[in-house]
Amino acid sequence: MQEILFLVEEAEVGSYRASAAAAAIHTEADTLEELHQAIRDAVVCHFDPGEAPPLIRLHHVRQELLAL
């Protein structure tokens, strides 16, 4: 595996959460900078030593509501 994809969303209270698309990895943080580090830490913890993908791709998902 060359990279792992995370979907990043804003949480209800202004924090952020991220979930890996192809693995059971989830994390949250108050800022994007903290989230980046939390994602790195979660990936390292999830994989055995030497098996973690070298790249982490973040896909920011933003939900919007439009009234008619």
All heavy atoms as a GROMACS GRO file, in nm:
protein
  528
    1MET      N    1   0.085  -0.117   0.000
    1MET     CA    2   0.000   0.000   0.000
    1MET      C    3   0.091   0.124   0.000
    1MET      O    4   0.174   0.141   0.088
    1MET     CB    5  -0.091  -0.002   0.124
    1MET     CG    6  -0.179   0.118   0.136
    1MET     SD    7  -0.279   0.125   0.287
    1MET     CE    8  -0.380  -0.019   0.275
    2GLN      N    9   0.074   0.210  -0.101
    2GLN     CA   10   0.158   0.328  -0.114
    2GLN      C   11   0.102   0.450  -0.040
    2GLN      O   12   0.176   0.539  -0.005
    2GLN     CB   13   0.176   0.363  -0.262
    2GLN     CG   14   0.263   0.263  -0.334
    2GLN     CD   15   0.404   0.258  -0.273
    2GLN    OE1   16   0.464   0.360  -0.245
    2GLN    NE2   17   0.453   0.138  -0.249
    3GLU      N   18  -0.030   0.453  -0.022
    3GLU     CA   19  -0.089   0.565   0.052
    3GLU      C   20  -0.218   0.522   0.116
    3GLU      O   21  -0.276   0.420   0.080
    3GLU     CB   22  -0.112   0.686  -0.039
    3GLU     CG   23  -0.222   0.670  -0.140
    3GLU     CD   24  -0.243   0.798  -0.222
    3GLU    OE1   25  -0.146   0.863  -0.261
    3GLU    OE2   26  -0.361   0.829  -0.245
    4ILE      N   27  -0.262   0.600   0.212
    4ILE     CA   28  -0.389   0.576   0.278
    4ILE      C   29  -0.470   0.705   0.270
    4ILE      O   30  -0.414   0.814   0.284
    4ILE     CB   31  -0.369   0.528   0.424
    4ILE    CG1   32  -0.503   0.486   0.485
    4ILE    CG2   33  -0.297   0.630   0.507
    4ILE    CD1   34  -0.488   0.406   0.613
    5LEU      N   35  -0.599   0.691   0.245
    5LEU     CA   36  -0.687   0.805   0.228
    5LEU      C   37  -0.772   0.826   0.353
    5LEU      O   38  -0.833   0.732   0.403
    5LEU     CB   39  -0.778   0.783   0.107
    5LEU     CG   40  -0.891   0.884   0.086
    5LEU    CD1   41  -0.834   1.020   0.049
    5LEU    CD2   42  -0.987   0.834  -0.020
    6PHE      N   43  -0.777   0.952   0.400
    6PHE     CA   44  -0.862   0.989   0.511
    6PHE      C   45  -0.965   1.091   0.464
    6PHE      O   46  -0.932   1.184   0.390
    6PHE     CB   47  -0.780   1.052   0.624
    6PHE     CG   48  -0.718   0.954   0.717
    6PHE    CD1   49  -0.599   0.892   0.683
    6PHE    CD2   50  -0.776   0.922   0.838
    6PHE    CE1   51  -0.540   0.800   0.768
    6PHE    CE2   52  -0.720   0.830   0.923
    6PHE     CZ   53  -0.600   0.769   0.889
    7LEU      N   54  -1.087   1.074   0.508
    7LEU     CA   55  -1.193   1.173   0.488
    7LEU      C   56  -1.196   1.262   0.611
    7LEU      O   57  -1.210   1.212   0.723
    7LEU     CB   58  -1.328   1.105   0.468
    7LEU     CG   59  -1.334   1.005   0.352
    7LEU    CD1   60  -1.470   0.938   0.348
    7LEU    CD2   61  -1.305   1.074   0.220
    8VAL      N   62  -1.181   1.392   0.591
    8VAL     CA   63  -1.176   1.489   0.699
    8VAL      C   64  -1.303   1.572   0.698
    8VAL      O   65  -1.341   1.625   0.594
    8VAL     CB   66  -1.052   1.580   0.685
    8VAL    CG1   67  -1.051   1.686   0.795
    8VAL    CG2   68  -0.924   1.498   0.688
    9GLU      N   69  -1.368   1.581   0.814
    9GLU     CA   70  -1.492   1.659   0.826
    9GLU      C   71  -1.482   1.752   0.946
    9GLU      O   72  -1.415   1.721   1.044
    9GLU     CB   73  -1.611   1.567   0.850
    9GLU     CG   74  -1.637   1.466   0.742
    9GLU     CD   75  -1.752   1.376   0.780
    9GLU    OE1   76  -1.736   1.296   0.875
    9GLU    OE2   77  -1.857   1.387   0.715
   10GLU      N   78  -1.553   1.864   0.938
   10GLU     CA   79  -1.568   1.949   1.055
   10GLU      C   80  -1.673   1.887   1.145
   10GLU      O   81  -1.777   1.843   1.099
   10GLU     CB   82  -1.612   2.089   1.015
   10GLU     CG   83  -1.502   2.170   0.951
   10GLU     CD   84  -1.543   2.314   0.928
   10GLU    OE1   85  -1.611   2.372   1.015
   10GLU    OE2   86  -1.507   2.366   0.822
   11ALA      N   87  -1.642   1.883   1.275
   11ALA     CA   88  -1.738   1.830   1.372
   11ALA      C   89  -1.834   1.941   1.412
   11ALA      O   90  -1.819   2.056   1.372
   11ALA     CB   91  -1.664   1.774   1.493
   12GLU      N   92  -1.933   1.907   1.493
   12GLU     CA   93  -2.038   2.000   1.531
   12GLU      C   94  -1.987   2.124   1.604
   12GLU      O   95  -2.039   2.233   1.586
   12GLU     CB   96  -2.142   1.931   1.620
   12GLU     CG   97  -2.209   1.810   1.558
   12GLU     CD   98  -2.121   1.686   1.564
   12GLU    OE1   99  -2.048   1.667   1.664
   12GLU    OE2  100  -2.123   1.608   1.467
   13VAL      N  101  -1.887   2.112   1.685
   13VAL     CA  102  -1.843   2.222   1.770
   13VAL      C  103  -1.714   2.288   1.722
   13VAL      O  104  -1.640   2.345   1.800
   13VAL     CB  105  -1.826   2.175   1.917
   13VAL    CG1  106  -1.959   2.140   1.979
   13VAL    CG2  107  -1.731   2.058   1.924
   14GLY      N  108  -1.685   2.281   1.594
   14GLY     CA  109  -1.568   2.347   1.539
   14GLY      C  110  -1.442   2.264   1.539
   14GLY      O  111  -1.338   2.309   1.495
   15SER      N  112  -1.447   2.143   1.590
   15SER     CA  113  -1.331   2.055   1.585
   15SER      C  114  -1.334   1.975   1.455
   15SER      O  115  -1.419   1.998   1.370
   15SER     CB  116  -1.329   1.963   1.707
   15SER     OG  117  -1.445   1.882   1.708
   16TYR      N  118  -1.241   1.885   1.439
   16TYR     CA  119  -1.230   1.807   1.316
   16TYR      C  120  -1.223   1.659   1.348
   16TYR      O  121  -1.172   1.620   1.453
   16TYR     CB  122  -1.105   1.848   1.238
   16TYR     CG  123  -1.108   1.991   1.196
   16TYR    CD1  124  -1.056   2.091   1.278
   16TYR    CD2  125  -1.163   2.028   1.074
   16TYR    CE1  126  -1.060   2.224   1.240
   16TYR    CE2  127  -1.167   2.161   1.035
   16TYR     CZ  128  -1.115   2.258   1.119
   16TYR     OH  129  -1.119   2.390   1.081
   17ARG      N  130  -1.272   1.578   1.256
   17ARG     CA  131  -1.259   1.433   1.270
   17ARG      C  132  -1.216   1.375   1.136
   17ARG      O  133  -1.245   1.431   1.030
   17ARG     CB  134  -1.387   1.370   1.321
   17ARG     CG  135  -1.501   1.376   1.227
   17ARG     CD  136  -1.624   1.305   1.284
   17ARG     NE  137  -1.742   1.373   1.235
   17ARG     CZ  138  -1.837   1.423   1.309
   17ARG    NH1  139  -1.833   1.409   1.439
   17ARG    NH2  140  -1.939   1.485   1.255
   18ALA      N  141  -1.145   1.262   1.143
   18ALA     CA  142  -1.095   1.198   1.022
   18ALA      C  143  -1.114   1.048   1.034
   18ALA      O  144  -1.097   0.990   1.141
   18ALA     CB  145  -0.948   1.230   1.002
   19SER      N  146  -1.150   0.987   0.920
   19SER     CA  147  -1.168   0.842   0.913
   19SER      C  148  -1.100   0.791   0.788
   19SER      O  149  -1.115   0.849   0.681
   19SER     CB  150  -1.317   0.806   0.907
   19SER     OG  151  -1.383   0.849   1.023
   20ALA      N  152  -1.026   0.683   0.803
   20ALA     CA  153  -0.961   0.622   0.687
   20ALA      C  154  -1.066   0.554   0.601
   20ALA      O  155  -1.160   0.493   0.653
   20ALA     CB  156  -0.856   0.522   0.732
   21ALA      N  157  -1.049   0.563   0.471
   21ALA     CA  158  -1.146   0.505   0.379
   21ALA      C  159  -1.134   0.352   0.371
   21ALA      O  160  -1.234   0.284   0.352
   21ALA     CB  161  -1.130   0.566   0.240
   22ALA      N  162  -1.015   0.297   0.388
   22ALA     CA  163  -0.996   0.154   0.368
   22ALA      C  164  -0.942   0.082   0.492
   22ALA      O  165  -0.892  -0.029   0.481
   22ALA     CB  166  -0.901   0.131   0.250
   23ALA      N  167  -0.952   0.146   0.606
   23ALA     CA  168  -0.904   0.084   0.730
   23ALA      C  169  -0.986   0.138   0.845
   23ALA      O  170  -1.047   0.245   0.835
   23ALA     CB  171  -0.756   0.114   0.752
   24ALA      N  172  -0.988   0.067   0.954
   24ALA     CA  173  -1.064   0.109   1.072
   24ALA      C  174  -0.979   0.202   1.157
   24ALA      O  175  -0.937   0.168   1.267
   24ALA     CB  176  -1.109  -0.012   1.152
   25ILE      N  177  -0.953   0.322   1.103
   25ILE     CA  178  -0.874   0.422   1.174
   25ILE      C  179  -0.958   0.549   1.181
   25ILE      O  180  -1.002   0.601   1.079
   25ILE     CB  181  -0.742   0.453   1.102
   25ILE    CG1  182  -0.663   0.325   1.075
   25ILE    CG2  183  -0.658   0.551   1.184
   25ILE    CD1  184  -0.540   0.346   0.989
   26HIS      N  185  -0.980   0.599   1.303
   26HIS     CA  186  -1.060   0.719   1.326
   26HIS      C  187  -0.990   0.804   1.431
   26HIS      O  188  -0.934   0.750   1.527
   26HIS     CB  189  -1.200   0.682   1.376
   26HIS     CG  190  -1.267   0.580   1.292
   26HIS    ND1  191  -1.330   0.610   1.174
   26HIS    CD2  192  -1.279   0.446   1.308
   26HIS    CE1  193  -1.380   0.500   1.123
   26HIS    NE2  194  -1.350   0.399   1.201
   27THR      N  195  -0.996   0.935   1.415
   27THR     CA  196  -0.937   1.024   1.513
   27THR      C  197  -1.004   1.161   1.507
   27THR      O  198  -1.072   1.192   1.410
   27THR     CB  199  -0.784   1.037   1.494
   27THR    OG1  200  -0.728   1.104   1.606
   27THR    CG2  201  -0.748   1.106   1.364
   28GLU      N  202  -0.986   1.240   1.612
   28GLU     CA  203  -1.044   1.374   1.622
   28GLU      C  204  -0.941   1.469   1.681
   28GLU      O  205  -0.851   1.427   1.753
   28GLU     CB  206  -1.167   1.374   1.712
   28GLU     CG  207  -1.282   1.295   1.660
   28GLU     CD  208  -1.406   1.307   1.749
   28GLU    OE1  209  -1.413   1.403   1.829
   28GLU    OE2  210  -1.494   1.222   1.738
   29ALA      N  211  -0.959   1.600   1.654
   29ALA     CA  212  -0.873   1.702   1.713
   29ALA      C  213  -0.943   1.838   1.705
   29ALA      O  214  -1.036   1.856   1.627
   29ALA     CB  215  -0.739   1.707   1.642
   30ASP      N  216  -0.894   1.933   1.783
   30ASP     CA  217  -0.953   2.066   1.787
   30ASP      C  218  -0.912   2.154   1.670
   30ASP      O  219  -0.986   2.242   1.628
   30ASP     CB  220  -0.917   2.136   1.918
   30ASP     CG  221  -0.987   2.073   2.037
   30ASP    OD1  222  -1.098   2.015   2.019
   30ASP    OD2  223  -0.932   2.079   2.149
   31THR      N  224  -0.791   2.134   1.617
   31THR     CA  225  -0.743   2.215   1.505
   31THR      C  226  -0.693   2.123   1.393
   31THR      O  227  -0.666   2.005   1.417
   31THR     CB  228  -0.627   2.307   1.548
   31THR    OG1  229  -0.513   2.226   1.581
   31THR    CG2  230  -0.665   2.395   1.666
   32LEU      N  231  -0.678   2.179   1.275
   32LEU     CA  232  -0.626   2.098   1.164
   32LEU      C  233  -0.482   2.054   1.190
   32LEU      O  234  -0.444   1.942   1.158
   32LEU     CB  235  -0.635   2.176   1.033
   32LEU     CG  236  -0.773   2.181   0.969
   32LEU    CD1  237  -0.771   2.270   0.845
   32LEU    CD2  238  -0.821   2.041   0.932
   33GLU      N  239  -0.402   2.142   1.249
   33GLU     CA  240  -0.264   2.105   1.280
   33GLU      C  241  -0.260   1.987   1.376
   33GLU      O  242  -0.183   1.892   1.357
   33GLU     CB  243  -0.190   2.226   1.339
   33GLU     CG  244  -0.044   2.200   1.365
   33GLU     CD  245   0.027   2.323   1.416
   33GLU    OE1  246   0.016   2.428   1.350
   33GLU    OE2  247   0.093   2.315   1.521
   34GLU      N  248  -0.343   1.991   1.480
   34GLU     CA  249  -0.349   1.880   1.575
   34GLU      C  250  -0.404   1.755   1.508
   34GLU      O  251  -0.361   1.643   1.538
   34GLU     CB  252  -0.436   1.917   1.694
   34GLU     CG  253  -0.375   2.023   1.784
   34GLU     CD  254  -0.472   2.070   1.892
   34GLU    OE1  255  -0.590   2.032   1.891
   34GLU    OE2  256  -0.427   2.149   1.977
   35LEU      N  257  -0.499   1.772   1.415
   35LEU     CA  258  -0.555   1.657   1.344
   35LEU      C  259  -0.449   1.589   1.259
   35LEU      O  260  -0.441   1.466   1.254
   35LEU     CB  261  -0.674   1.699   1.258
   35LEU     CG  262  -0.745   1.584   1.187
   35LEU    CD1  263  -0.815   1.494   1.289
   35LEU    CD2  264  -0.842   1.636   1.084
   36HIS      N  265  -0.365   1.667   1.192
   36HIS     CA  266  -0.258   1.610   1.110
   36HIS      C  267  -0.169   1.519   1.194
   36HIS      O  268  -0.135   1.408   1.153
   36HIS     CB  269  -0.176   1.719   1.045
   36HIS     CG  270  -0.251   1.797   0.942
   36HIS    ND1  271  -0.201   1.910   0.884
   36HIS    CD2  272  -0.374   1.779   0.886
   36HIS    CE1  273  -0.288   1.958   0.797
   36HIS    NE2  274  -0.394   1.880   0.797
   37GLN      N  275  -0.131   1.567   1.312
   37GLN     CA  276  -0.046   1.486   1.398
   37GLN      C  277  -0.121   1.364   1.452
   37GLN      O  278  -0.066   1.255   1.460
   37GLN     CB  279   0.009   1.569   1.515
   37GLN     CG  280   0.114   1.494   1.596
   37GLN     CD  281   0.232   1.450   1.512
   37GLN    OE1  282   0.291   1.530   1.440
   37GLN    NE2  283   0.267   1.322   1.519
   38ALA      N  284  -0.249   1.381   1.486
   38ALA     CA  285  -0.329   1.268   1.536
   38ALA      C  286  -0.344   1.160   1.428
   38ALA      O  287  -0.342   1.041   1.459
   38ALA     CB  288  -0.466   1.318   1.581
   39ILE      N  289  -0.358   1.202   1.303
   39ILE     CA  290  -0.368   1.106   1.192
   39ILE      C  291  -0.237   1.029   1.179
   39ILE      O  292  -0.237   0.906   1.167
   39ILE     CB  293  -0.406   1.175   1.061
   39ILE    CG1  294  -0.551   1.225   1.067
   39ILE    CG2  295  -0.386   1.082   0.943
   39ILE    CD1  296  -0.590   1.315   0.952
   40ARG      N  297  -0.126   1.100   1.181
   40ARG     CA  298   0.004   1.033   1.172
   40ARG      C  299   0.020   0.930   1.284
   40ARG      O  300   0.061   0.816   1.262
   40ARG     CB  301   0.118   1.134   1.179
   40ARG     CG  302   0.135   1.217   1.054
   40ARG     CD  303   0.258   1.309   1.070
   40ARG     NE  304   0.269   1.397   0.957
   40ARG     CZ  305   0.235   1.526   0.958
   40ARG    NH1  306   0.188   1.583   1.069
   40ARG    NH2  307   0.249   1.601   0.850
   41ASP      N  308  -0.012   0.973   1.406
   41ASP     CA  309   0.000   0.884   1.522
   41ASP      C  310  -0.090   0.762   1.508
   41ASP      O  311  -0.049   0.649   1.537
   41ASP     CB  312  -0.035   0.958   1.651
   41ASP     CG  313   0.065   1.067   1.687
   41ASP    OD1  314   0.178   1.067   1.631
   41ASP    OD2  315   0.030   1.153   1.770
   42ALA      N  316  -0.213   0.783   1.460
   42ALA     CA  317  -0.308   0.673   1.446
   42ALA      C  318  -0.262   0.573   1.340
   42ALA      O  319  -0.275   0.451   1.358
   42ALA     CB  320  -0.447   0.727   1.410
   43VAL      N  321  -0.205   0.622   1.231
   43VAL     CA  322  -0.155   0.533   1.125
   43VAL      C  323  -0.039   0.450   1.178
   43VAL      O  324  -0.033   0.328   1.156
   43VAL     CB  325  -0.115   0.614   0.999
   43VAL    CG1  326  -0.037   0.527   0.902
   43VAL    CG2  327  -0.239   0.672   0.932
   44VAL      N  328   0.053   0.514   1.248
   44VAL     CA  329   0.167   0.440   1.304
   44VAL      C  330   0.120   0.332   1.401
   44VAL      O  331   0.171   0.220   1.401
   44VAL     CB  332   0.266   0.538   1.373
   44VAL    CG1  333   0.369   0.464   1.456
   44VAL    CG2  334   0.334   0.625   1.268
   45CYS      N  335   0.019   0.365   1.484
   45CYS     CA  336  -0.032   0.267   1.580
   45CYS      C  337  -0.108   0.154   1.514
   45CYS      O  338  -0.107   0.041   1.562
   45CYS     CB  339  -0.125   0.336   1.681
   45CYS     SG  340  -0.039   0.440   1.798
   46HIS      N  341  -0.174   0.182   1.402
   46HIS     CA  342  -0.258   0.083   1.336
   46HIS      C  343  -0.176  -0.025   1.264
   46HIS      O  344  -0.214  -0.142   1.265
   46HIS     CB  345  -0.351   0.151   1.236
   46HIS     CG  346  -0.444   0.058   1.166
   46HIS    ND1  347  -0.558   0.008   1.226
   46HIS    CD2  348  -0.441   0.003   1.042
   46HIS    CE1  349  -0.621  -0.072   1.142
   46HIS    NE2  350  -0.552  -0.077   1.030
   47PHE      N  351  -0.066   0.014   1.203
   47PHE     CA  352   0.013  -0.081   1.123
   47PHE      C  353   0.130  -0.135   1.202
   47PHE      O  354   0.182  -0.070   1.293
   47PHE     CB  355   0.065  -0.011   0.996
   47PHE     CG  356  -0.042   0.021   0.896
   47PHE    CD1  357  -0.102   0.146   0.894
   47PHE    CD2  358  -0.084  -0.074   0.804
   47PHE    CE1  359  -0.202   0.176   0.803
   47PHE    CE2  360  -0.183  -0.045   0.712
   47PHE     CZ  361  -0.242   0.080   0.711
   48ASP      N  362   0.173  -0.255   1.166
   48ASP     CA  363   0.293  -0.312   1.224
   48ASP      C  364   0.414  -0.230   1.178
   48ASP      O  365   0.409  -0.167   1.072
   48ASP     CB  366   0.310  -0.458   1.179
   48ASP     CG  367   0.206  -0.551   1.241
   48ASP    OD1  368   0.161  -0.522   1.354
   48ASP    OD2  369   0.171  -0.652   1.177
   49PRO      N  370   0.522  -0.233   1.255
   49PRO     CA  371   0.641  -0.156   1.216
   49PRO      C  372   0.686  -0.189   1.073
   49PRO      O  373   0.694  -0.306   1.034
   49PRO     CB  374   0.747  -0.199   1.318
   49PRO     CG  375   0.667  -0.239   1.438
   49PRO     CD  376   0.541  -0.302   1.383
   50GLY      N  377   0.711  -0.085   0.996
   50GLY     CA  378   0.756  -0.102   0.858
   50GLY      C  379   0.646  -0.126   0.756
   50GLY      O  380   0.673  -0.134   0.637
   51GLU      N  381   0.520  -0.140   0.799
   51GLU     CA  382   0.411  -0.170   0.707
   51GLU      C  383   0.320  -0.050   0.679
   51GLU      O  384   0.234  -0.058   0.591
   51GLU     CB  385   0.327  -0.286   0.760
   51GLU     CG  386   0.401  -0.418   0.758
   51GLU     CD  387   0.312  -0.534   0.798
   51GLU    OE1  388   0.188  -0.518   0.803
   51GLU    OE2  389   0.367  -0.641   0.826
   52ALA      N  390   0.337   0.061   0.748
   52ALA     CA  391   0.253   0.178   0.727
   52ALA      C  392   0.283   0.238   0.590
   52ALA      O  393   0.398   0.241   0.546
   52ALA     CB  394   0.279   0.282   0.836
   53PRO      N  395   0.181   0.285   0.520
   53PRO     CA  396   0.205   0.348   0.389
   53PRO      C  397   0.285   0.476   0.406
   53PRO      O  398   0.269   0.547   0.506
   53PRO     CB  399   0.064   0.376   0.336
   53PRO     CG  400  -0.023   0.376   0.455
   53PRO     CD  401   0.040   0.286   0.556
   54PRO      N  402   0.371   0.509   0.310
   54PRO     CA  403   0.455   0.628   0.324
   54PRO      C  404   0.380   0.760   0.303
   54PRO      O  405   0.430   0.865   0.341
   54PRO     CB  406   0.562   0.609   0.217
   54PRO     CG  407   0.498   0.520   0.115
   54PRO     CD  408   0.404   0.431   0.191
   55LEU      N  409   0.261   0.754   0.242
   55LEU     CA  410   0.185   0.875   0.215
   55LEU      C  411   0.046   0.868   0.277
   55LEU      O  412  -0.018   0.762   0.276
   55LEU     CB  413   0.170   0.897   0.064
   55LEU     CG  414   0.298   0.922  -0.014
   55LEU    CD1  415   0.266   0.927  -0.163
   55LEU    CD2  416   0.363   1.051   0.031
   56ILE      N  417   0.000   0.982   0.327
   56ILE     CA  418  -0.135   0.995   0.379
   56ILE      C  419  -0.204   1.104   0.299
   56ILE      O  420  -0.157   1.218   0.294
   56ILE     CB  421  -0.134   1.032   0.529
   56ILE    CG1  422  -0.062   0.924   0.610
   56ILE    CG2  423  -0.277   1.052   0.579
   56ILE    CD1  424  -0.035   0.964   0.754
   57ARG      N  425  -0.313   1.069   0.233
   57ARG     CA  426  -0.389   1.167   0.154
   57ARG      C  427  -0.513   1.208   0.235
   57ARG      O  428  -0.584   1.124   0.288
   57ARG     CB  429  -0.432   1.106   0.021
   57ARG     CG  430  -0.507   1.205  -0.068
   57ARG     CD  431  -0.543   1.142  -0.202
   57ARG     NE  432  -0.428   1.092  -0.272
   57ARG     CZ  433  -0.352   1.165  -0.356
   57ARG    NH1  434  -0.380   1.292  -0.374
   57ARG    NH2  435  -0.250   1.110  -0.417
   58LEU      N  436  -0.538   1.340   0.242
   58LEU     CA  437  -0.654   1.391   0.313
   58LEU      C  438  -0.754   1.447   0.212
   58LEU      O  439  -0.717   1.527   0.126
   58LEU     CB  440  -0.613   1.502   0.410
   58LEU     CG  441  -0.507   1.467   0.513
   58LEU    CD1  442  -0.479   1.587   0.601
   58LEU    CD2  443  -0.548   1.347   0.595
   59HIS      N  444  -0.877   1.403   0.224
   59HIS     CA  445  -0.986   1.454   0.141
   59HIS      C  446  -1.081   1.528   0.233
   59HIS      O  447  -1.147   1.467   0.317
   59HIS     CB  448  -1.057   1.339   0.069
   59HIS     CG  449  -1.172   1.384  -0.014
   59HIS    ND1  450  -1.156   1.449  -0.134
   59HIS    CD2  451  -1.305   1.375   0.007
   59HIS    CE1  452  -1.276   1.478  -0.183
   59HIS    NE2  453  -1.368   1.434  -0.099
   60HIS      N  454  -1.085   1.660   0.221
   60HIS     CA  455  -1.171   1.741   0.307
   60HIS      C  456  -1.313   1.741   0.252
   60HIS      O  457  -1.335   1.777   0.136
   60HIS     CB  458  -1.118   1.884   0.316
   60HIS     CG  459  -0.988   1.892   0.390
   60HIS    ND1  460  -0.981   1.920   0.524
   60HIS    CD2  461  -0.860   1.870   0.350
   60HIS    CE1  462  -0.855   1.918   0.562
   60HIS    NE2  463  -0.780   1.888   0.459
   61VAL      N  464  -1.406   1.698   0.335
   61VAL     CA  465  -1.547   1.690   0.298
   61VAL      C  466  -1.620   1.802   0.370
   61VAL      O  467  -1.608   1.817   0.492
   61VAL     CB  468  -1.607   1.553   0.340
   61VAL    CG1  469  -1.753   1.547   0.306
   61VAL    CG2  470  -1.530   1.440   0.275
   62ARG      N  471  -1.695   1.879   0.295
   62ARG     CA  472  -1.769   1.990   0.355
   62ARG      C  473  -1.915   1.978   0.315
   62ARG      O  474  -1.947   1.970   0.196
   62ARG     CB  475  -1.712   2.122   0.305
   62ARG     CG  476  -1.769   2.240   0.375
   62ARG     CD  477  -1.695   2.362   0.333
   62ARG     NE  478  -1.793   2.457   0.282
   62ARG     CZ  479  -1.765   2.570   0.228
   62ARG    NH1  480  -1.639   2.604   0.209
   62ARG    NH2  481  -1.859   2.651   0.189
   63GLN      N  482  -2.000   1.975   0.412
   63GLN     CA  483  -2.142   1.965   0.385
   63GLN      C  484  -2.205   2.104   0.386
   63GLN      O  485  -2.172   2.187   0.471
   63GLN     CB  486  -2.210   1.877   0.490
   63GLN     CG  487  -2.164   1.735   0.486
   63GLN     CD  488  -2.240   1.650   0.583
   63GLN    OE1  489  -2.350   1.685   0.626
   63GLN    NE2  490  -2.185   1.537   0.619
   64GLU      N  491  -2.294   2.128   0.292
   64GLU     CA  492  -2.365   2.254   0.285
   64GLU      C  493  -2.514   2.225   0.266
   64GLU      O  494  -2.550   2.128   0.202
   64GLU     CB  495  -2.316   2.338   0.167
   64GLU     CG  496  -2.174   2.384   0.179
   64GLU     CD  497  -2.134   2.474   0.063
   64GLU    OE1  498  -2.208   2.570   0.035
   64GLU    OE2  499  -2.030   2.446   0.003
   65LEU      N  500  -2.594   2.308   0.324
   65LEU     CA  501  -2.738   2.298   0.307
   65LEU      C  502  -2.787   2.418   0.226
   65LEU      O  503  -2.748   2.532   0.253
   65LEU     CB  504  -2.810   2.297   0.443
   65LEU     CG  505  -2.780   2.178   0.532
   65LEU    CD1  506  -2.849   2.199   0.667
   65LEU    CD2  507  -2.827   2.050   0.468
   66LEU      N  508  -2.870   2.390   0.129
   66LEU     CA  509  -2.929   2.497   0.048
   66LEU      C  510  -3.080   2.493   0.066
   66LEU      O  511  -3.142   2.388   0.050
   66LEU     CB  512  -2.896   2.479  -0.100
   66LEU     CG  513  -2.748   2.480  -0.138
   66LEU    CD1  514  -2.732   2.450  -0.285
   66LEU    CD2  515  -2.685   2.612  -0.104
   67ALA      N  516  -3.138   2.606   0.100
   67ALA     CA  517  -3.282   2.613   0.114
   67ALA      C  518  -3.342   2.654  -0.021
   67ALA      O  519  -3.285   2.732  -0.095
   67ALA     CB  520  -3.320   2.714   0.221
   68LEU      N  521  -3.459   2.602  -0.052
   68LEU     CA  522  -3.529   2.640  -0.175
   68LEU      C  523  -3.628   2.751  -0.148
   68LEU      O  524  -3.690   2.763  -0.051
   68LEU     CB  525  -3.602   2.519  -0.233
   68LEU     CG  526  -3.511   2.412  -0.291
   68LEU    CD1  527  -3.594   2.294  -0.339
   68LEU    CD2  528  -3.429   2.468  -0.406
   0.00000   0.00000   0.00000
